[in-house]
Amino acid sequence: MVSADNLNLDVLELIFAFLFGNDLPSVALVSRSFLAAVIPRLYSSISYRLRQAKGYDVGETISPFAAVVTHPHLAVHVRKIQILAVPTVKSPIHSVFVRECREAIRICTNLRIFNCVVPNVLSMLLPGLQEKERLERIRICANLTLEQTKLLVKVRNLQHLSLEFASWNVVDLLPSWTMSLSSTLTSLTLYMIYDLHEDIFGSILDNLPNLIGLHVVGCPKVDHVIVFRHLSKTPLLQNLSLTTSENTRALALPPPLLRDLKHIAFDVRYSMSPSPSPTILASILDHLKPSSPSLVHFVIKMPERKVLVGEPFINKLLESSKHSLRRLAFLDCGVSPESLINICKSCIHLERLDIAIPVKEMPSFIHNISDARTLRTLVDVDNHVEHGIRPSLGSDNVMHLMRHNPSLKEVITTHRVWTRIVDRKDQLIVTLDRRHPPSPGSFWFMPRKTNFQ
């Protein structure tokens, strides 16, 4: 007789692939066969967070890196390592933890993803990253010395590279490093790098003609004008994020041909009053017009939370992309009621809208989005566009939203997810679940995985 305990190991592994979080160690305690089947899933991703670091400080827990070092046979299952915090005892960084972490990285020969966004830690872990032939994706805080940078650039075969707060030493060697990555690298993120300038940036893109994703955000010497000046070198680009400055110089001609562009994110920054930003944003859309890209995602983030994105800009965006847009996100900014109505009427394939929901004006808001016939997900970004204390979204409001928008399947707030369910009697039921927090440190400007990609 077949039971769960004597199922084929491959079948158990397929079943356990659907489990997450605390369910995995719980299943591992059921029986030996369950333990054997869950181990590949349990150790495929190691994420070290602040809560674990605090427990390490007081001796309550050992690190998962120590477990891998103690049981080396587990290392073969590790595909991803993510370090978001480190324990500190009597010194800036716990020396024992560093040894455990470095040794675990060294023996994880099948490592594919490595993230380390904690400052001043990467330099001690670099020896373990050498000769990782399967390593495809890294995201690092790259404030390194010259000797440390020479170790970093030995990493080869990367497909995704994300550098944060990189030092001049890293910036200086980026052209030669990207030359060695030219046949594999498809996505490059450069975030908050003060020393990055146009000469280096141009040299980097010279080496990456096959780039699909380019995200240059918070680099003060490389604004939208400089980015567009070199985009002709990346004709296959699909995802683009950039910072717009107050630089009112005309964009270089001829405009780059970016026919495959699907996602664009604007990090809008200004200090002048009034700001020239609306004109600059409109000029970028005009610059893209000859390519006629079918934008699927559009994200904009403003520096002031009470700013409304102007109607002329919204009209220009819809004029070029209303038939292709599926996700719109307005972060730390808002849109006028007229613009919202226009968006919902014009975007015939809109599936997700990230916007601050005006709870105090819910009847008007429900009316304004009533023409969004394909809207499936509504995300309340909670960016405090309203004055004073902002009331939270309640079950009554969500019920009204879903009754007047039959296509709406879920409403997401900061900590909650409301989901639409229709029972056997065709009665509308709204269920409430806790929202899983996004990946720590995830970039707001990166494209999200959706069911239409």
C-alpha positions as CSV (number, residue, x, y, z in Angstrom):
1,M,0.0,0.0,0.0
2,V,1.3,3.4,-1.0
3,S,1.7,6.0,1.7
4,A,3.3,9.5,1.8
5,D,6.3,8.0,3.5
6,N,7.2,5.4,0.9
7,L,6.6,7.6,-2.2
8,N,9.5,7.8,-4.7
9,L,12.1,10.4,-3.6
10,D,11.7,12.3,-6.8
11,V,8.0,12.6,-6.2
12,L,8.5,13.9,-2.7
13,E,11.0,16.5,-3.9
14,L,8.5,17.8,-6.5
15,I,5.8,18.1,-3.8
16,F,8.1,19.9,-1.4
17,A,9.1,22.3,-4.1
18,F,5.8,24.1,-3.4
19,L,6.7,24.7,0.3
20,F,8.3,27.8,1.8
21,G,9.5,29.3,5.0
22,N,8.9,27.4,8.3
23,D,7.0,24.6,6.5
24,L,10.3,23.1,5.2
25,P,12.0,22.4,8.6
26,S,8.6,21.2,10.0
27,V,8.3,18.6,7.1
28,A,11.9,17.6,7.7
29,L,10.9,16.3,11.2
30,V,8.2,14.0,10.0
31,S,10.4,11.0,8.9
32,R,13.8,10.1,7.4
33,S,12.4,9.9,3.9
34,F,10.8,13.3,4.2
35,L,14.1,14.7,5.6
36,A,16.0,13.3,2.6
37,A,13.5,14.8,0.2
38,V,13.3,18.2,1.8
39,I,17.0,18.8,2.2
40,P,17.7,20.0,-1.4
41,R,14.9,22.5,-1.1
42,L,15.8,23.5,2.5
43,Y,19.4,24.3,1.6
44,S,19.0,25.6,-1.9
45,S,18.8,29.2,-0.6
46,I,20.6,30.5,2.5
47,S,19.5,34.0,3.6
48,Y,21.0,35.6,6.7
49,R,19.0,38.4,8.2
50,L,19.0,40.8,11.1
51,R,16.9,38.5,13.3
52,Q,19.4,35.7,12.9
53,A,22.3,38.0,13.5
54,K,20.8,39.1,16.9
55,G,20.3,35.5,17.9
56,Y,24.0,34.7,17.0
57,D,25.2,37.6,19.3
58,V,23.6,36.0,22.4
59,G,24.5,32.4,21.5
60,E,20.9,31.4,20.8
61,T,21.5,30.1,17.2
62,I,24.2,28.9,15.0
63,S,24.5,30.3,11.4
64,P,23.4,28.2,8.4
65,F,26.9,28.7,7.2
66,A,28.2,26.8,10.2
67,A,25.7,24.0,9.5
68,V,27.0,23.7,6.0
69,V,30.7,23.7,7.1
70,T,29.9,21.0,9.7
71,H,28.0,18.9,7.2
72,P,29.9,19.5,3.9
73,H,27.6,17.1,1.9
74,L,24.9,19.8,2.2
75,A,26.9,22.3,0.2
76,V,26.1,20.7,-3.1
77,H,22.5,21.8,-2.7
78,V,23.2,25.5,-2.2
79,R,22.3,27.7,-5.2
80,K,21.8,31.1,-3.5
81,I,23.4,32.9,-0.6
82,Q,22.0,36.2,0.6
83,I,23.8,38.2,3.4
84,L,21.6,41.0,4.7
85,A,23.1,41.4,8.2
86,V,26.1,40.2,10.2
87,P,26.5,39.6,13.9
88,T,28.7,42.0,15.8
89,V,30.4,41.1,19.1
90,K,33.2,43.3,20.6
91,S,34.2,44.3,17.1
92,P,32.5,45.6,14.0
93,I,32.2,42.1,12.5
94,H,32.2,38.8,14.4
95,S,35.4,37.0,13.3
96,V,34.0,33.4,13.9
97,F,31.0,34.2,11.7
98,V,33.2,35.5,8.9
99,R,35.2,32.3,8.9
100,E,32.1,30.2,8.8
101,C,30.7,32.2,6.0
102,R,33.8,32.3,3.9
103,E,34.4,28.6,4.2
104,A,30.7,27.8,3.4
105,I,30.9,30.0,0.2
106,R,34.2,28.2,-0.8
107,I,32.7,24.7,-0.6
108,C,29.3,25.6,-2.3
109,T,30.5,24.7,-5.8
110,N,27.0,25.0,-7.4
111,L,26.4,28.6,-6.2
112,R,24.5,30.6,-8.8
113,I,23.4,33.7,-6.9
114,F,25.3,35.7,-4.4
115,N,24.0,38.9,-2.6
116,C,25.9,40.8,0.0
117,V,24.6,44.3,0.6
118,V,26.2,44.8,4.1
119,P,29.0,47.4,4.0
120,N,32.6,46.3,4.7
121,V,31.9,42.6,4.6
122,L,32.5,41.6,0.9
123,S,36.2,42.1,1.2
124,M,36.5,39.2,3.7
125,L,34.4,36.9,1.5
126,L,36.0,37.5,-1.9
127,P,38.5,34.5,-1.6
128,G,35.5,32.1,-1.4
129,L,34.0,33.5,-4.6
130,Q,36.9,32.5,-6.7
131,E,36.5,29.7,-9.3
132,K,32.7,29.6,-9.1
133,E,32.0,28.5,-12.7
134,R,28.2,28.4,-12.2
135,L,27.9,31.8,-10.5
136,E,25.5,33.8,-12.7
137,R,24.2,36.7,-10.5
138,I,25.8,38.9,-7.9
139,R,24.6,41.9,-6.0
140,I,27.2,43.5,-3.8
141,C,28.1,46.6,-1.8
142,A,31.4,47.2,-3.7
143,N,33.4,49.7,-1.6
144,L,36.7,47.9,-2.2
145,T,40.4,48.6,-2.3
146,L,42.5,48.1,-5.4
147,E,43.8,44.7,-4.3
148,Q,40.3,43.6,-3.3
149,T,38.9,44.8,-6.6
150,K,41.5,42.7,-8.5
151,L,40.0,39.6,-6.8
152,L,36.5,40.7,-7.6
153,V,37.1,41.1,-11.4
154,K,38.3,37.5,-11.5
155,V,34.7,36.4,-11.3
156,R,33.6,35.4,-14.7
157,N,30.5,34.1,-16.6
158,L,28.1,36.5,-14.8
159,Q,24.7,37.2,-16.4
160,H,23.5,39.8,-13.9
161,L,25.7,42.3,-12.1
162,S,24.5,44.8,-9.5
163,L,27.0,47.2,-7.9
164,E,26.1,49.5,-5.0
165,F,28.2,52.3,-3.5
166,A,31.2,51.1,-5.6
167,S,34.6,52.7,-4.8
168,W,36.7,54.4,-7.4
169,N,38.9,51.3,-7.6
170,V,35.9,49.2,-8.8
171,V,34.8,51.9,-11.2
172,D,38.2,52.2,-12.7
173,L,38.4,48.4,-13.5
174,L,34.8,48.2,-14.7
175,P,35.6,48.6,-18.5
176,S,38.1,45.7,-18.4
177,W,35.8,43.6,-16.3
178,T,32.8,44.1,-18.5
179,M,35.0,43.3,-21.5
180,S,35.6,39.8,-20.0
181,L,31.8,39.5,-19.4
182,S,30.7,40.7,-22.8
183,S,29.5,37.3,-24.0
184,T,27.4,36.5,-20.9
185,L,26.3,39.7,-19.1
186,T,22.7,40.7,-19.9
187,S,21.7,42.9,-16.9
188,L,23.7,45.6,-15.3
189,T,22.7,47.7,-12.2
190,L,24.8,50.7,-11.1
191,Y,23.4,52.2,-7.9
192,M,24.6,55.2,-5.9
193,I,28.1,55.3,-7.4
194,Y,29.5,58.8,-7.0
195,D,32.7,58.2,-9.0
196,L,31.0,56.9,-12.1
197,H,31.3,59.4,-15.0
198,E,30.6,59.5,-18.7
199,D,33.9,58.2,-20.0
200,I,33.8,55.1,-17.9
201,F,30.1,54.6,-18.5
202,G,30.6,54.8,-22.3
203,S,33.4,52.3,-22.2
204,I,31.3,49.9,-20.2
205,L,28.4,50.0,-22.7
206,D,31.0,49.6,-25.6
207,N,31.6,46.1,-24.2
208,L,28.0,45.1,-23.7
209,P,26.1,45.1,-27.0
210,N,23.8,42.2,-25.8
211,L,22.6,44.0,-22.7
212,I,18.9,43.5,-22.0
213,G,18.6,45.3,-18.6
214,L,20.3,48.6,-17.7
215,H,19.6,50.4,-14.4
216,V,21.7,53.5,-13.6
217,V,20.1,55.1,-10.5
218,G,21.5,57.6,-8.0
219,C,24.8,58.2,-9.9
220,P,25.1,62.0,-9.9
221,K,27.6,62.2,-12.8
222,V,25.5,60.0,-15.1
223,D,22.1,61.5,-15.6
224,H,19.4,60.9,-18.3
225,V,21.3,63.0,-20.9
226,I,24.5,60.9,-20.6
227,V,22.6,57.6,-20.5
228,F,20.7,58.3,-23.7
229,R,23.9,59.5,-25.4
230,H,25.2,55.9,-25.2
231,L,22.0,53.8,-25.5
232,S,22.6,53.2,-29.2
233,K,25.3,50.8,-28.1
234,T,22.6,48.5,-26.5
235,P,20.0,48.0,-29.2
236,L,18.5,44.9,-27.5
237,L,17.6,46.8,-24.3
238,Q,14.3,45.7,-22.7
239,N,14.5,47.2,-19.2
240,L,15.8,50.7,-18.5
241,S,16.0,52.7,-15.2
242,L,17.6,56.1,-15.0
243,T,17.8,59.2,-12.9
244,T,16.6,62.5,-14.4
245,S,18.4,65.6,-13.3
246,E,17.8,69.3,-14.0
247,N,20.0,69.1,-17.0
248,T,18.0,70.8,-19.7
249,R,20.4,70.2,-22.5
250,A,18.9,68.6,-25.6
251,L,19.2,64.8,-25.9
252,A,21.7,63.6,-28.4
253,L,20.6,63.0,-32.0
254,P,19.9,60.7,-33.6
255,P,17.8,59.0,-30.9
256,P,18.7,55.4,-30.1
257,L,16.5,52.7,-31.6
258,L,15.1,50.7,-28.7
259,R,12.3,48.8,-30.3
260,D,12.4,46.0,-27.6
261,L,12.1,48.4,-24.6
262,K,9.3,47.1,-22.3
263,H,10.1,48.6,-18.9
264,I,11.2,52.1,-18.0
265,A,11.6,53.6,-14.5
266,F,12.2,57.3,-13.8
267,D,14.0,58.4,-10.7
268,V,13.1,62.1,-10.8
269,R,15.3,64.5,-8.8
270,Y,15.3,68.2,-8.7
271,S,16.0,71.2,-6.3
272,M,14.8,74.1,-8.4
273,S,11.4,75.7,-7.9
274,P,9.6,75.5,-10.2
275,S,11.2,72.3,-11.4
276,P,11.8,71.6,-15.1
277,S,11.1,67.9,-14.6
278,P,7.8,67.8,-16.6
279,T,9.5,69.2,-19.6
280,I,12.5,66.8,-19.2
281,L,10.2,63.7,-18.8
282,A,8.2,64.7,-21.9
283,S,11.4,65.2,-23.9
284,I,12.5,61.6,-23.0
285,L,9.2,60.2,-24.3
286,D,9.6,62.3,-27.5
287,H,13.1,60.9,-27.8
288,L,11.8,57.4,-27.6
289,K,9.0,58.0,-30.1
290,P,11.0,57.1,-33.3
291,S,11.6,53.6,-31.8
292,S,7.9,53.2,-31.1
293,P,8.6,50.8,-28.1
294,S,5.6,48.9,-26.7
295,L,6.1,49.8,-23.0
296,V,4.6,47.2,-20.6
297,H,5.8,48.6,-17.3
298,F,6.1,52.3,-16.4
299,V,7.4,53.4,-12.9
300,I,8.0,56.9,-11.7
301,K,9.3,58.0,-8.3
302,M,9.3,61.7,-7.3
303,P,11.4,63.4,-4.5
304,E,8.4,65.1,-2.9
305,R,5.5,63.1,-1.7
306,K,2.8,65.7,-2.4
307,V,3.7,66.2,-6.1
308,L,1.1,65.2,-8.8
309,V,2.4,63.9,-12.1
310,G,1.2,66.5,-14.6
311,E,-1.7,65.7,-17.0
312,P,0.3,66.7,-20.1
313,F,2.9,64.1,-19.3
314,I,0.3,61.4,-18.6
315,N,-1.4,62.2,-21.9
316,K,1.9,61.9,-23.8
317,L,2.7,58.6,-22.1
318,L,-0.7,57.2,-23.0
319,E,-0.5,58.5,-26.5
320,S,2.5,56.3,-27.2
321,S,1.8,53.2,-24.9
322,K,-1.9,53.0,-24.0
323,H,-2.3,49.8,-26.0
324,S,0.6,48.0,-24.4
325,L,0.9,49.2,-20.8
326,R,0.1,46.5,-18.2
327,R,1.6,47.9,-15.0
328,L,1.8,51.6,-13.9
329,A,3.4,52.6,-10.6
330,F,3.4,56.1,-9.1
331,L,5.7,56.1,-6.1
332,D,6.0,59.1,-3.7
333,C,3.7,61.0,-6.0
334,G,0.1,61.1,-7.2
335,V,-2.0,61.7,-10.3
336,S,-5.0,63.9,-10.7
337,P,-8.5,62.4,-10.9
338,E,-8.7,63.4,-14.5
339,S,-5.5,61.6,-15.3
340,L,-6.6,58.5,-13.4
341,I,-9.8,58.3,-15.4
342,N,-7.8,58.8,-18.6
343,I,-5.5,55.9,-17.6
344,C,-8.3,53.5,-16.8
345,K,-10.1,54.3,-20.0
346,S,-7.1,54.3,-22.3
347,C,-5.0,51.4,-21.0
348,I,-7.0,48.5,-22.4
349,H,-4.6,45.9,-21.0
350,L,-3.8,47.4,-17.6
351,E,-3.4,44.6,-15.0
352,R,-1.6,46.3,-12.1
353,L,-1.8,49.8,-10.7
354,D,0.5,51.0,-7.9
355,I,-0.9,54.2,-6.5
356,A,-1.8,55.9,-3.2
357,I,-5.5,55.0,-2.6
358,P,-7.3,58.1,-1.2
359,V,-9.3,56.4,1.5
360,K,-11.1,59.6,2.5
361,E,-12.4,59.9,-1.1
362,M,-13.2,56.3,-1.8
363,P,-16.4,56.8,-3.7
364,S,-14.7,59.2,-6.1
365,F,-11.7,56.8,-6.5
366,I,-14.0,53.8,-7.2
367,H,-15.7,55.8,-9.9
368,N,-12.4,57.0,-11.4
369,I,-11.1,53.5,-11.9
370,S,-14.4,52.0,-13.0
371,D,-13.4,51.8,-16.6
372,A,-10.3,49.6,-15.9
373,R,-11.8,46.5,-17.3
374,T,-8.7,44.4,-17.1
375,L,-7.3,45.6,-13.7
376,R,-6.4,42.6,-11.6
377,T,-4.2,44.0,-8.9
378,L,-4.4,47.3,-7.0
379,V,-1.5,48.2,-4.8
380,D,-1.8,51.0,-2.2
381,V,1.8,52.4,-2.1
382,D,1.0,54.4,1.1
383,N,3.2,57.4,0.0
384,H,1.4,59.9,2.2
385,V,0.1,62.1,-0.7
386,E,-2.8,63.0,1.6
387,H,-2.5,65.6,4.3
388,G,-2.6,64.6,8.0
389,I,-3.1,61.1,9.4
390,R,-4.1,58.7,6.6
391,P,-6.8,56.2,7.5
392,S,-6.2,52.6,6.7
393,L,-8.0,50.6,4.1
394,G,-10.7,48.5,5.6
395,S,-12.8,45.5,4.5
396,D,-15.8,47.6,3.6
397,N,-13.7,49.7,1.2
398,V,-12.2,46.7,-0.4
399,M,-15.6,45.1,-0.8
400,H,-16.9,48.2,-2.6
401,L,-13.8,48.3,-4.8
402,M,-14.3,44.7,-5.9
403,R,-18.1,45.0,-6.4
404,H,-17.6,47.9,-8.8
405,N,-14.6,46.4,-10.5
406,P,-15.4,42.8,-11.5
407,S,-11.9,42.2,-12.9
408,L,-10.2,43.2,-9.7
409,K,-8.7,40.0,-8.0
410,E,-6.6,41.4,-5.2
411,V,-5.9,44.6,-3.3
412,I,-2.5,44.9,-1.6
413,T,-1.6,47.3,1.2
414,T,1.6,47.6,3.3
415,H,0.9,44.6,5.4
416,R,-2.3,43.0,3.9
417,V,-3.5,41.2,0.8
418,W,-7.2,41.2,0.1
419,T,-8.3,38.5,-2.3
420,R,-11.5,38.1,-4.3
421,I,-13.3,34.7,-4.0
422,V,-16.7,33.8,-5.5
423,D,-18.4,31.0,-3.6
424,R,-20.7,28.3,-5.0
425,K,-23.7,30.6,-4.8
426,D,-21.8,33.3,-6.9
427,Q,-21.6,35.4,-3.8
428,L,-18.5,37.7,-3.5
429,I,-16.2,36.9,-0.6
430,V,-13.1,38.9,0.3
431,T,-10.4,37.1,2.2
432,L,-7.6,38.7,4.2
433,D,-4.1,37.5,4.5
434,R,-0.9,38.9,5.8
435,R,1.3,40.3,3.1
436,H,4.7,38.7,2.9
437,P,7.4,41.4,3.0
438,P,9.3,42.1,-0.2
439,S,12.8,40.9,-0.4
440,P,14.9,43.1,1.9
441,G,16.7,45.8,0.0
442,S,14.8,45.1,-3.2
443,F,15.1,47.9,-5.7
444,W,11.8,49.8,-6.5
445,F,12.9,50.4,-10.1
446,M,13.4,46.8,-11.1
447,P,10.7,45.1,-13.3
448,R,8.4,42.8,-11.4
449,K,7.6,39.3,-12.5
450,T,4.0,39.1,-13.7
451,N,1.8,36.5,-15.3
452,F,2.1,38.2,-18.7
453,Q,5.9,38.0,-19.0
